């Protein structure tokens, strides 16, 4: 009898369900917990427009200066073009800007000016050498003096011709500065005559200095230096 009542009580639908109560409490407990605070959104790192423009300006300046340096000092010139590089010409009295003008508009004449400067130096060196010999041997000074006159004459002749060439070069330069069209016409009119005169003067001077160049290119004096010179010649 008691067993039957206990069983009936257990199966009573009105009795609360322990499992349901447990689930309800769990759900209520979960719902009662406060939500975790959301992390603040991370700020995206970016470059402002002003900074970007500044960076582009810096890159442009660096690139432009790099190209200038490369084209000015490292880039190979185009075939058939010449780049003017000032060289010291002690015996040419033209100012630097006229020398640069001659290089551009009288290229063959400019080359003649450079060669003229070298020839005058050879003459002066030989004159100094002869004077030293005359000083060393005063009793034979007349011999040295007679030879010195030959070289002084050759030097003065060369100087006289090239000094005359400087005047028309200057005139053409000034005319080109004030009137480019007329200056260009004068360049075309004078180029042939000026260049021919310079080359003829150089030809005569070179005939006289040829022996000096041969002496300079020959074996040096002294047994040791002469032997070293011969050995170098063998392996050249």
Buried (B, 14 or more C-beta within 10 A) or exposed (E): EEEEEEEEEEEEEEEEEEEEEEEEEEEEEEEEEEEEEEEEEEEEEEEEEEEEEEEEEEEEEEEEEEEEEEEEEEEEEEEEEEEEEEEEBEBBEBEEEBBBBBBEBBBBBBBBBEBBBBBBBBBBBBBEBBBEBBEEEEEEBEEBEEBBEEBBEBBEBBBEBBEEBBEBBBEBBEBBEEEEEEBBBBBEEBBEEBBEBBBEBBEEBBEBBEEBEEEEEEEEEEEEEEEEEEEEEEEE
